[in-house]
Structure formats: C-alpha cells, structure tokens
Amino acid sequence: MSGREPVTGRAAITHAAVLVLIAASATLVYALPRSILAFMSFQASLVVVYYARLPARAKLGYGALILGLVMPFLGSHNAYYMEVAIQVGIFVALALGLNIVVGLAGLLDLGYVAFYAVGAYTWAVFGSPQALKLFPTATGLFPLDGWWFFPFLALGLAVAAAAGVLLGLPVLRLRGDYLAIVTLGFGEVIRVLANNLDKPWNVTNGPKGITPIQRPPLFFEPALRVLGFEVSPFALYPLYFYFLVLAVVAVVIVANRRLERSHIGRAWEAIREDELAAQAMGVPLVRMKLLAFATGASFAGIMGVIFSAKQLFINPESFTFLESIGVLAMVILGGMGSIPGAIIGASVVTILNLQVLKGLSLWLNELRNAGITILGYNLANLPSQFEPAKYERMVFGIILILMMIYRPAGIIPARRRRIETAAPPEGAAR
C-alpha cells in the first residue's frame, strides 16, 4: 500500500460529505420555503466548503456550484431567498470596500454610506425623469436608455472615488476619534445635501426621492424566446441582478486580494501599525491614505448604481448614519483586515437583520393574532414593542460587546491579527 492512498481516500470522503451537505441543505430549503433554519443551513454549507481540507480549485468549484446553480434554482422557487441573497451580495461588497479603509489602512470611517449614496444618485438622476427637472430643454435626451447603466457603473466608480479623495484631503493629519468625527460629518453632509438639493436647482428631488429609475436591459431575453422560454421580466430581473451582484463581488474579492498582497497593501498595513515608522521607511502617507479612501469608496459607488437600478426608487433615508454603522459592524464582526471575515460578517449581519429578527417578529405576530395563551397569558395582549425586529441595533451592540470580550480578532481574523491576539505558550516570557 502506497503512502498516498490514505490521503486520497480521506479526500474522497471529504468530497462526498460536502456534496451530501449541499444536497441536504438545498432539499430542506426547497421543502421548507419559509424556514429560517433551513436557509441558514444552506448558507452554512459555504462556510463548510471554506474550512474543508480540499484544494483551492475544488473549493472554487463547490462555491460556483452553490452560488451559480443551486442558489438561483432556490431563488426561482422562492423570490424572498433571492432578495436576501442579493442584499447579502451588496453588503459584502460594501464591507470589503470599508475593510480596505478600516481594516488595512487603519482609518476609521463613519461616513462610508456617503459614497454608496453618491453612486446611487449618479445613476438615479440621469436614468430617470428627474434629469428633465435639472435640464428642462433636454426632452429628447433624458431619461437615459437602460443601456447607459453599464457605462454608469464605471462613472459611479469614478465619482465615488473622487468623493473619497475629497474626504481624504482634509483628514490627512487626523487620527482616531478626530478622524471618525470628521468622516461622520461628511456622511451627514451628503445626506443633508440629498435632502435639500431640490432648490434652487432640483437635482435630487429632496425628501420625495427619485422614481422611476431605469433598469439595465434584458439583453438575453430574445435568446430565451428563440429557445422557447417565455419568462416575464418581473421573474427575470431578480436573477439578472443576482448574477450582476455576484460578478461585481467576485471582481471586488480579486481586487482586494491583489491589493492586499501588493506593495500598496503592505504600505497600508504599515500605516495602520505606525504612521511615523511607515513614513521613516519611505511610505508616502498622503498618497497611500488618499488611495485607500478612493479605493474603498469606488466599491461603494458601483454598488450604489446597482442598488438604485434594482430598487427603482431612492431617497435620502436610504443612506442614514445607521447604515454606515451597520457596515462597520460587519467588518468588526468578521475580522478587520480579513477578506473572508468581511464576507462572513456581512452575511451574518444581513441574515440576522432580514431573516432572523424579522422572522421572529412575524412568528410572534402570528401567535398574537391566533390568541394563543402561554402560562395563563394571552399573547393577543402582548405589546408591539416586544417585536424582535425593533431591537436590531441593540442585538448588534450586544453581539459586538461579546465579540470584543471573547473574540476581539473577529470570526475569521486576518493572519497577522490572529498572531497578535493569540495567547503566549505557558512558560514563555511576556
């Protein structure tokens, strides 16, 4: 017996176990379309694939199987799960962008949602009748056709990156709490501008918001008709946006990985650890900080364009300070500076918000409407203030406090952070 046979057998068992888990969790989701636990077990299969002792190509293959085939099938069966998957993808990209600024460069940004808003309004203004209020004479030009959505992805990236540079210029000499306060103010300035920029020129339509916003064209619809498939746009657009968001997230992950391993990423890490030492070693602080703000903002700008086209309506209340705090919580929960950590953090927070808390609230309302009595108390008399969905921020706060106490490095910490927070071996000198 050769020495490689046990390894091959163990790998085959691992492959079989992963396939069985994927099939079982997908079957549960299909059979129980409104079960929170079933969908969470399906999402947990991605975590199992990540930690499985398999080659990188095998992990990529299983990830493509889950996200590219199984998830669209389940989403076609239940539109709610498709909506959750799209929201998770959007917040994954936002968390990865903020992870560059906060996790790699160590620049605390509390106004990150401003770049998201800049990208969203860039397409919303010109891809809707709102542009005619700004340019009344351009009746034949606006709103722009849906095909302009794709160039506006690049334009949203550029405009958001420019906004990142504008934010970075005044805060180059600030650190810590002072930096956080200034970035918080920048985020509020963008939201207040969107709320009040309906006069003297009506750019954003103020608190009323902008609608209807053009969606990208279904360029593959004629091919489906040729093949004999008659599917309504209402059913196609969720799949369309899912694969669009998935493609953007894949590009963002590759860009993050390449930046992290480049001299730029090492310069950001040096600035995070000690600015004076980094400057003494020749790191250009001004250029690297501006590049960090611009790079992180560009990812948010792209997702802002997609978000406005998907929602068909945006207003300033979509980009509040709490949204920035939510994205920051994703980065901290997953592990600052860690790409897998940002992904898992965004997934956990989004699912907790969209599924777990809201699902518990719906279940509690069903019990209340049914008038069920538990321990002599009629649930019909239960006040609405006890709905779990209303305590979303409190739940996040408790989770973050527990993480800071028991796992300060995050769920999947960066390698350097994991080494720094590891307990020294017994008998070792401090």
LINDATA-V602219 format. One record per residue. PHI is phi in degrees with one decimal (none if undefined). Layout:
BEGIN
phi=PHI
phi=PHI
END
This chain:
BEGIN
phi=none
phi=-78.2
phi=-72.4
phi=-89.0
phi=-64.4
phi=-60.4
phi=-65.5
phi=-62.6
phi=-64.0
phi=-65.9
phi=-65.2
phi=-64.4
phi=-64.5
phi=-63.8
phi=-58.6
phi=-64.0
phi=-64.5
phi=-64.7
phi=-64.0
phi=-63.9
phi=-63.9
phi=-62.3
phi=-64.7
phi=-66.3
phi=-66.7
phi=-66.3
phi=-63.9
phi=-62.9
phi=-64.3
phi=-68.0
phi=-78.4
phi=-120.9
phi=-66.1
phi=-114.4
phi=-86.2
phi=-67.9
phi=-65.1
phi=-63.7
phi=-68.7
phi=-67.0
phi=-65.9
phi=-65.7
phi=-68.4
phi=-66.3
phi=-62.8
phi=-66.8
phi=-65.8
phi=-62.6
phi=-62.3
phi=-63.0
phi=-89.9
phi=-64.5
phi=-80.9
phi=-133.9
phi=-62.0
phi=-60.5
phi=-65.7
phi=-65.1
phi=-63.9
phi=-63.0
phi=-64.0
phi=-66.7
phi=-62.5
phi=-64.9
phi=-63.1
phi=-69.2
phi=-83.6
phi=-94.0
phi=-126.4
phi=-69.9
phi=-62.7
phi=-60.9
phi=-63.6
phi=-66.3
phi=-66.8
phi=-68.3
phi=-75.7
phi=-140.5
phi=-64.0
phi=-63.9
phi=-65.3
phi=-65.1
phi=-62.8
phi=-62.5
phi=-63.0
phi=-65.6
phi=-62.2
phi=-61.4
phi=-62.0
phi=-62.1
phi=-73.6
phi=-63.1
phi=-64.1
phi=-64.0
phi=-64.8
phi=-66.7
phi=-66.8
phi=-69.4
phi=-63.0
phi=-66.1
phi=-71.7
phi=-86.9
phi=-76.9
phi=-89.4
phi=-87.4
phi=71.2
phi=-105.4
phi=-71.0
phi=-116.0
phi=-102.8
phi=-122.8
phi=-64.7
phi=-65.0
phi=-61.5
phi=-69.7
phi=-60.1
phi=-66.8
phi=-60.7
phi=-64.6
phi=-64.9
phi=-71.7
phi=-59.0
phi=-82.3
phi=-61.8
phi=-67.0
phi=-89.3
phi=-99.2
phi=-146.8
phi=-63.6
phi=-58.8
phi=-62.9
phi=-70.1
phi=-72.5
phi=-84.7
phi=-126.9
phi=-61.2
phi=-83.4
phi=-91.9
phi=-68.5
phi=-89.4
phi=-100.6
phi=-112.2
phi=-72.0
phi=-65.0
phi=-66.5
phi=-58.4
phi=-65.7
phi=-70.2
phi=-57.4
phi=-69.7
phi=-62.2
phi=-73.2
phi=-61.4
phi=-69.9
phi=-67.6
phi=-62.2
phi=-61.0
phi=-67.5
phi=-66.5
phi=-66.3
phi=-63.4
phi=-63.8
phi=-64.5
phi=-63.5
phi=-66.8
phi=-62.1
phi=-70.7
phi=-70.6
phi=-59.2
phi=-77.1
phi=-112.4
phi=-62.4
phi=-97.7
phi=-97.8
phi=-140.1
phi=57.0
phi=-62.5
phi=-64.8
phi=-63.0
phi=-61.5
phi=-65.2
phi=-67.2
phi=-66.5
phi=-60.5
phi=-63.3
phi=-62.3
phi=-61.1
phi=-69.5
phi=-61.4
phi=-63.3
phi=-66.2
phi=-67.0
phi=-60.9
phi=-62.3
phi=-78.8
phi=-118.7
phi=-87.0
phi=-105.3
phi=-158.3
phi=-71.7
phi=-111.4
phi=-83.0
phi=-92.7
phi=-108.9
phi=63.6
phi=59.1
phi=-68.9
phi=-68.3
phi=81.2
phi=-119.6
phi=-164.6
phi=-85.9
phi=-99.8
phi=-63.0
phi=-101.5
phi=-64.3
phi=-72.0
phi=-85.7
phi=-67.9
phi=-94.3
phi=-63.3
phi=-59.4
phi=-64.9
phi=-65.0
phi=-66.7
phi=-62.5
phi=-77.7
phi=97.1
phi=-95.8
phi=-110.6
phi=-119.8
phi=-73.9
phi=-57.6
phi=-60.0
phi=-85.5
phi=-81.7
phi=-62.0
phi=-58.3
phi=-65.0
phi=-59.1
phi=-68.2
phi=-61.9
phi=-70.3
phi=-65.2
phi=-63.7
phi=-62.5
phi=-65.2
phi=-65.4
phi=-62.3
phi=-61.6
phi=-64.1
phi=-64.4
phi=-64.3
phi=-63.1
phi=-63.0
phi=-61.1
phi=-63.8
phi=-67.0
phi=-65.4
phi=-62.8
phi=-91.5
phi=-91.1
phi=-67.1
phi=-67.4
phi=-62.6
phi=-66.7
phi=-66.8
phi=-61.2
phi=-65.2
phi=-64.5
phi=-64.7
phi=-63.4
phi=-76.5
phi=-164.2
phi=-64.0
phi=-63.9
phi=-64.9
phi=-62.7
phi=-65.9
phi=-65.1
phi=-86.1
phi=96.7
phi=-76.3
phi=-76.0
phi=-61.0
phi=-60.4
phi=-64.1
phi=-69.3
phi=-66.9
phi=-62.4
phi=-65.8
phi=-64.2
phi=-61.9
phi=-67.9
phi=-66.1
phi=-62.1
phi=-67.3
phi=-62.4
phi=-63.9
phi=-66.5
phi=-63.6
phi=-61.3
phi=-67.5
phi=-64.0
phi=-61.6
phi=-64.5
phi=-61.7
phi=-65.7
phi=-69.3
phi=-71.5
phi=-79.2
phi=68.9
phi=-151.2
phi=-137.9
phi=-147.5
phi=-58.8
phi=-71.0
phi=-78.5
phi=-133.0
phi=-86.5
phi=-60.4
phi=-64.5
phi=-66.3
phi=-62.5
phi=-63.8
phi=-62.1
phi=-65.8
phi=-63.2
phi=-62.5
phi=-61.7
phi=-65.8
phi=-67.1
phi=-63.9
phi=-74.7
phi=128.9
phi=-64.8
phi=86.1
phi=-107.3
phi=-68.3
phi=-61.2
phi=-64.3
phi=-62.8
phi=-66.9
phi=-69.2
phi=-63.6
phi=-63.3
phi=-65.6
phi=-63.8
phi=-66.0
phi=-65.8
phi=-67.8
phi=-62.2
phi=-76.4
phi=-80.9
phi=-111.4
phi=-66.7
phi=-67.3
phi=-69.7
phi=-64.7
phi=-65.9
phi=-65.1
phi=-64.1
phi=-63.4
phi=-65.9
phi=-65.9
phi=-62.8
phi=-64.8
phi=-65.8
phi=-67.5
phi=-76.6
phi=68.8
phi=-72.2
phi=-107.1
phi=-124.4
phi=54.7
phi=80.5
phi=-109.1
phi=-80.4
phi=-66.4
phi=-64.5
phi=-91.4
phi=-71.5
phi=-64.2
phi=-69.5
phi=-66.3
phi=-91.2
phi=-69.2
phi=-59.4
phi=-63.2
phi=-79.6
phi=-113.2
phi=-58.5
phi=-66.9
phi=-65.3
phi=-63.3
phi=-61.9
phi=-61.4
phi=-63.7
phi=-62.2
phi=-66.2
phi=-62.9
phi=-64.2
phi=-65.7
phi=-65.4
phi=-81.4
phi=-101.8
phi=-148.4
phi=-64.6
phi=-79.8
phi=102.5
phi=-64.8
phi=-123.6
phi=-70.8
phi=-65.4
phi=-59.2
phi=-66.0
phi=-65.4
phi=-63.8
phi=-69.1
phi=-65.7
phi=-91.8
phi=-69.8
phi=-70.8
phi=-67.5
phi=-61.9
phi=-62.1
phi=88.5
phi=-76.3
phi=-73.2
phi=-72.6
END
